[in-house]
């Protein structure tokens, strides 16, 4: 079955309501943008070969968290920072529908979009509001030990994505805070050994780490201050 990208865009727009804006991109991508109080998010699809359809999941910006965290980040570490957290379709959603499929008929497309809408509705109602709760967010980040840290993407590259996880765990009063703090420092030390030519970079990493930890352990929790 041949699917037209603009037709697909219109179908999805009709399903998710007019509060979402959409954009056609290169390489078959269709991206939708929405927001609620304190949360900006995008979700998207990719259409390849006119029939291979993928629901690509969600990207979220938590405005309050990113404001607090970015204020603790040295300017020199800005290039390693990203404010977008990424969630796969299966991160919280309990159903395991396959969201990468070759669409063979109109009925098949309707089934795919119906399953997408169930997932989308679940995230919109059950997940996005909870992401504003720092304890929920800390439980999410701390749900895996440090050695499995790659399973959860909070935005940014090494070491700033780990700095953000440390901040979330501290602000959410999670028991894995010390584990992530200590293991991150070990990883920076290991990076220094493996990449001796990056001496200046490592110095900035350590300065950024020290600045973050000093603030987290000596200043009031900004989330509690707002309560």
C-alpha positions as CSV (number, residue, x, y, z in Angstrom):
1,X,0.0,0.0,0.0
2,X,1.3,3.5,-0.9
3,X,0.8,6.1,1.9
4,X,1.0,9.8,1.1
5,X,2.8,11.7,3.8
6,X,0.4,14.7,3.7
7,X,-2.6,12.4,4.0
8,X,-1.0,10.6,6.9
9,X,-0.3,14.0,8.5
10,X,-4.0,15.0,8.2
11,X,-5.2,11.7,9.6
12,X,-3.0,12.1,12.7
13,X,-3.9,15.8,13.1
14,X,-7.6,14.8,13.2
15,X,-6.9,12.2,15.9
16,X,-4.9,14.3,18.3
17,X,-6.9,17.5,18.2
18,X,-6.1,21.0,17.0
19,X,-4.0,22.0,20.0
20,X,-1.0,20.1,18.4
21,X,0.9,21.7,15.6
22,X,2.7,19.5,13.0
23,X,5.5,19.8,10.5
24,X,6.7,17.7,7.6
25,X,10.4,17.1,7.7
26,X,13.1,15.5,5.5
27,X,13.6,11.8,5.3
28,X,9.9,11.0,5.8
29,X,9.5,12.5,9.3
30,X,6.3,14.1,10.5
31,X,6.7,15.9,13.9
32,X,3.9,17.1,16.2
33,X,4.3,19.7,18.9
34,X,2.3,20.3,22.0
35,X,2.5,21.6,25.5
36,X,0.8,21.6,28.9
37,X,1.7,23.7,31.9
38,X,5.4,23.3,32.5
39,X,5.9,20.6,29.8
40,X,6.7,20.9,26.2
41,X,6.7,17.7,24.1
42,X,7.0,16.4,20.6
43,X,6.2,13.1,19.1
44,X,6.6,11.9,15.5
45,X,6.3,9.4,12.8
46,X,8.6,8.3,10.0
47,X,7.3,7.1,6.6
48,X,9.8,5.2,4.4
49,X,9.4,3.6,1.0
50,X,5.7,4.9,1.1
51,X,4.6,2.0,3.3
52,X,7.1,1.4,6.2
53,X,5.7,3.4,9.2
54,X,7.4,4.1,12.5
55,X,6.0,5.9,15.5
56,X,9.2,7.3,17.0
57,X,8.1,8.1,20.5
58,X,8.2,11.3,22.6
59,X,10.6,14.0,23.4
60,X,9.9,16.1,26.5
61,X,11.2,19.4,27.9
62,X,10.5,19.9,31.6
63,X,10.8,23.7,31.9
64,X,11.2,24.0,35.7
65,X,13.7,21.2,35.9
66,X,15.8,22.5,33.0
67,X,15.7,26.0,34.5
68,X,17.0,24.8,37.8
69,X,19.6,22.5,36.3
70,X,21.0,24.8,33.7
71,X,21.7,27.4,36.4
72,X,24.1,24.9,38.0
73,X,25.9,24.2,34.8
74,X,29.2,26.0,34.0
75,X,29.2,28.0,30.8
76,X,32.0,25.9,29.5
77,X,29.8,22.8,29.6
78,X,27.0,24.3,27.6
79,X,28.0,22.3,24.4
80,X,27.3,19.1,26.3
81,X,23.8,20.2,27.4
82,X,20.5,19.3,25.9
83,X,17.1,20.1,27.5
84,X,15.2,17.3,25.7
85,X,14.4,14.0,27.5
86,X,13.6,11.1,25.2
87,X,11.0,8.4,25.9
88,X,10.4,5.4,23.7
89,X,6.8,4.2,23.0
90,X,7.4,1.4,25.5
91,X,9.0,3.4,28.4
92,X,5.8,3.5,30.5
93,X,3.1,2.2,28.2
94,X,2.0,-1.2,29.4
95,X,1.0,-2.6,25.9
96,X,3.6,-4.0,23.6
97,X,2.2,-3.2,20.1
98,X,4.9,-3.1,17.4
99,X,5.2,0.5,16.2
100,X,7.5,-0.3,13.3
101,X,5.5,-1.9,10.5
102,X,5.1,-2.3,6.8
103,X,1.5,-1.1,6.2
104,X,-0.3,-3.4,3.7
105,X,-3.9,-2.0,3.6
106,X,-6.1,0.8,4.8
107,X,-7.4,-1.4,7.6
108,X,-3.9,-2.1,8.7
109,X,-3.1,1.6,8.8
110,X,-6.3,2.3,10.8
111,X,-5.2,-0.4,13.3
112,X,-1.7,1.1,13.6
113,X,-3.0,4.6,14.2
114,X,-5.6,3.3,16.7
115,X,-2.9,1.7,18.7
116,X,-0.8,4.8,18.5
117,X,-3.7,6.9,19.8
118,X,-4.1,4.5,22.8
119,X,-0.4,5.0,23.6
120,X,-0.5,8.7,23.0
121,X,-3.6,9.1,25.3
122,X,-1.9,7.1,28.0
123,X,1.2,9.3,28.0
124,X,-0.9,12.5,27.8
125,X,-3.1,11.5,30.8
126,X,-0.9,9.3,32.9
127,X,2.8,10.2,32.2
128,X,3.2,13.8,31.3
129,X,1.5,15.3,34.4
130,X,3.6,13.0,36.7
131,X,6.9,14.2,35.1
132,X,6.3,17.5,37.0
133,X,6.7,15.5,40.3
134,X,10.4,15.4,41.1
135,X,10.0,12.3,43.2
136,X,8.4,10.5,40.3
137,X,11.2,11.7,38.0
138,X,13.8,10.6,40.5
139,X,12.2,7.1,40.8
140,X,12.3,6.9,37.0
141,X,16.0,7.8,36.8
142,X,16.9,5.7,39.8
143,X,15.0,2.7,38.5
144,X,18.2,1.3,37.0
145,X,21.7,1.0,38.6
146,X,24.5,3.2,37.2
147,X,25.8,0.4,35.0
148,X,22.5,0.5,33.1
149,X,22.4,4.2,32.9
150,X,22.2,4.2,29.1
151,X,18.7,2.8,29.3
152,X,17.3,6.2,30.4
153,X,18.0,9.3,28.3
154,X,17.6,12.7,30.0
155,X,19.3,14.8,27.4
156,X,22.9,15.9,26.8
157,X,26.2,14.1,26.3
158,X,28.9,13.0,28.7
159,X,29.3,14.1,31.4
160,X,26.4,16.6,31.5
161,X,23.6,14.0,31.1
162,X,25.0,12.3,34.2
163,X,25.1,15.6,36.1
164,X,21.4,16.0,35.3
165,X,20.6,12.6,36.6
166,X,22.6,13.3,39.8
167,X,20.6,16.5,40.3
168,X,17.3,14.8,39.7
169,X,18.2,12.0,42.2
170,X,19.3,14.5,44.8
171,X,16.2,16.8,44.4
172,X,14.0,13.7,44.5
173,X,15.7,12.4,47.6
174,X,16.5,9.1,45.9
175,X,18.7,6.4,47.4
176,X,20.8,6.1,44.2
177,X,22.1,9.6,44.5
178,X,25.4,8.6,46.1
179,X,25.9,5.7,43.7
180,X,25.5,8.0,40.6
181,X,27.6,10.7,42.2
182,X,30.5,8.4,43.0
183,X,30.4,6.4,39.8
184,X,30.2,9.6,37.6
185,X,33.4,10.9,39.3
186,X,35.1,7.5,38.6
187,X,34.0,7.7,35.0
188,X,35.5,11.2,34.6
189,X,38.7,9.9,36.1
190,X,38.7,6.9,33.7
191,X,38.1,9.3,30.8
192,X,41.2,11.2,31.8
193,X,43.2,8.0,31.7
194,X,41.9,6.8,28.4
195,X,42.1,10.3,26.7
196,X,45.2,12.0,28.1
197,X,45.1,14.5,25.2
198,X,41.8,15.8,26.7
199,X,43.4,17.2,29.9
200,X,41.8,20.6,29.6
201,X,38.4,19.1,28.9
202,X,38.7,16.8,32.0
203,X,39.6,19.8,34.2
204,X,36.4,21.5,33.1
205,X,34.4,18.3,33.7
206,X,35.8,18.1,37.3
207,X,35.1,21.8,38.0
208,X,31.6,21.3,36.7
209,X,31.1,18.2,38.9
210,X,32.5,20.0,42.0
211,X,30.3,23.0,41.4
212,X,27.2,20.9,41.0
213,X,27.8,18.7,44.0
214,X,28.7,21.7,46.3
215,X,25.4,23.4,45.3
216,X,23.3,20.2,45.6
217,X,24.6,19.4,49.1
218,X,24.7,22.9,50.5
219,X,21.8,24.8,49.0
220,X,18.0,24.4,49.6
221,X,16.1,22.0,47.3
222,X,14.4,24.3,44.8
223,X,11.5,22.0,44.3
224,X,10.7,22.0,48.1
225,X,11.1,25.8,48.2
226,X,8.3,26.1,45.7
227,X,5.9,23.9,47.7
